[in-house]
Amino acid sequence: MLALGLVLNTLGIGLFCWAIFALAVYALPFFVALSLGMTAFHSGASLVGALLIGMAGGALTLLVGQTAVAVTRSLAARIAIATAFAVPAAVAGYHVMFAVSQIGVPWLAWREVFACLGAVCIGVTSWTRLTVLAETRPCEPGGVVEHPS
């Protein structure tokens, strides 16, 4: 029974870590959706209307961000958009890792170290997942054909 418990705990922690990294890109759209939904609800919209407004706002944020990274040619714009998505993911990663480290790490300094490492890892994961959709294009002057037939 002890071995089964250890195996199931390890699988559960692994599943939890996988979910954190898989959902890292969606921290900013979730924040936008939550903010829009709460604002709509407090301004008089019904519960269903606030949910619809929030979901639409979050989906639109994700769609616009991914499209902007994929379409823009400016490296500075890509970095700015990817940073806008990575910073909320890093903050969420910090808080999740700090909460998880409270389970088994009694010393506050080590909890902070683990939380900072988690923030960096999850922020970088969010950055790469957003920028992997952008196809890198070579800088070619207009009208120049490299391989004439």
C-alpha positions as MATLAB code, in Angstrom:
seq = 'MLALGLVLNTLGIGLFCWAIFALAVYALPFFVALSLGMTAFHSGASLVGALLIGMAGGALTLLVGQTAVAVTRSLAARIAIATAFAVPAAVAGYHVMFAVSQIGVPWLAWREVFACLGAVCIGVTSWTRLTVLAETRPCEPGGVVEHPS';
ca = [
       0.000    0.000    0.000;
       2.853    2.372    0.788;
       4.394    1.861   -2.652;
       1.055    2.472   -4.356;
       0.610    5.670   -2.357;
       4.049    6.909   -3.339;
       3.442    6.165   -7.000;
       0.030    7.867   -6.984;
       1.419   10.916   -5.152;
       4.213   11.201   -7.695;
       1.746   10.944  -10.574;
      -0.523   13.523   -8.942;
       2.305   16.006   -8.470;
       3.438   15.391  -12.042;
      -0.073   15.997  -13.352;
      -0.330   19.173  -11.300;
       3.003   20.470  -12.670;
       1.965   19.594  -16.218;
      -1.287   21.549  -15.763;
       0.602   24.578  -14.446;
       2.945   24.641  -17.434;
       0.175   23.893  -19.945;
      -1.960   26.754  -18.656;
       0.887   29.276  -18.332;
       0.043   31.041  -21.602;
      -3.498   31.681  -20.482;
      -2.714   33.800  -17.387;
      -3.226   37.162  -19.142;
      -6.405   36.127  -21.005;
      -7.794   34.700  -17.757;
      -7.042   37.953  -15.933;
      -8.696   39.975  -18.706;
     -11.711   37.655  -18.735;
     -12.085   37.823  -14.964;
     -11.744   41.610  -14.909;
     -14.230   42.122  -17.743;
     -16.706   39.654  -16.264;
     -16.578   41.241  -12.819;
     -16.867   44.743  -14.283;
     -19.864   43.720  -16.377;
     -21.506   42.011  -13.403;
     -20.994   45.004  -11.115;
     -22.320   47.393  -13.745;
     -25.646   45.591  -13.964;
     -25.228   42.692  -16.373;
     -26.740   39.358  -15.435;
     -24.579   36.425  -14.390;
     -24.877   34.801  -17.811;
     -24.129   38.087  -19.564;
     -21.066   38.700  -17.399;
     -19.805   35.162  -18.118;
     -20.267   35.650  -21.854;
     -18.550   39.039  -21.824;
     -15.650   37.665  -19.797;
     -15.195   34.601  -22.000;
     -15.342   36.707  -25.159;
     -12.805   39.175  -23.767;
     -10.382   36.441  -22.709;
     -10.656   34.620  -26.028;
     -10.200   37.876  -27.935;
      -7.121   38.733  -25.850;
      -5.520   35.384  -26.621;
      -6.416   35.562  -30.303;
      -5.164   39.124  -30.742;
      -1.933   38.386  -28.857;
      -1.084   35.267  -30.826;
      -2.024   36.881  -34.132;
       0.002   39.997  -33.362;
       3.094   37.950  -32.534;
       2.684   35.874  -35.697;
       2.015   38.813  -38.022;
       4.353   41.539  -36.829;
       7.854   41.751  -38.243;
       9.254   44.082  -35.597;
      11.358   42.284  -33.015;
      10.628   44.963  -30.410;
       6.869   44.525  -30.870;
       7.165   40.750  -30.563;
       9.186   41.112  -27.386;
       6.656   43.566  -25.935;
       3.684   41.314  -26.709;
       5.403   38.189  -25.421;
       6.409   40.061  -22.261;
       2.811   41.166  -21.725;
       1.824   37.486  -21.720;
       4.844   36.188  -19.784;
       4.768   38.582  -16.815;
       1.298   37.554  -15.511;
       2.265   33.915  -16.041;
       5.450   34.441  -14.012;
       3.489   36.099  -11.203;
       1.018   33.221  -11.183;
       3.909   30.742  -11.227;
       5.504   32.474   -8.259;
       2.345   32.242   -6.194;
       1.658   28.622   -7.145;
       5.191   27.500   -6.368;
       5.211   29.433   -3.096;
       1.973   27.737   -2.049;
       3.198   24.283   -3.073;
       6.553   24.763   -1.350;
       4.772   25.479    1.936;
       3.799   21.815    2.034;
       7.281   20.429    2.517;
       9.760   23.275    2.998;
       9.781   24.719    6.516;
      12.316   27.520    5.965;
      10.992   30.753    4.412;
      14.172   31.548    2.478;
      14.058   28.228    0.601;
      10.368   28.726   -0.146;
      11.233   32.082   -1.712;
      14.007   30.478   -3.754;
      11.656   27.772   -5.047;
       8.958   30.352   -5.770;
      11.380   32.519   -7.754;
      12.620   29.511   -9.729;
       9.023   28.547  -10.461;
       8.255   32.080  -11.614;
      11.211   32.062  -13.989;
      10.401   28.604  -15.373;
       6.728   29.316  -15.931;
       7.399   32.783  -17.379;
       9.908   31.350  -19.857;
       7.464   28.575  -20.748;
       4.751   31.109  -21.440;
       7.163   33.196  -23.531;
       8.224   30.238  -25.669;
       4.708   28.893  -26.137;
       3.541   32.248  -27.429;
       6.519   32.905  -29.685;
       6.633   29.376  -31.123;
       3.523   30.268  -33.131;
       5.406   33.074  -34.845;
       7.176   31.852  -37.929;
      10.572   33.454  -38.270;
      10.972   35.127  -41.632;
      14.305   36.122  -43.150;
      14.823   39.812  -43.732;
      14.669   40.032  -47.513;
      14.365   43.269  -49.433;
      11.182   43.523  -51.486;
      11.384   42.332  -55.056;
      14.647   40.391  -54.747;
      14.417   36.771  -55.789;
      17.041   34.492  -54.269;
      16.427   31.405  -56.395;
      15.561   32.398  -59.961;
      14.195   29.561  -62.072;
];
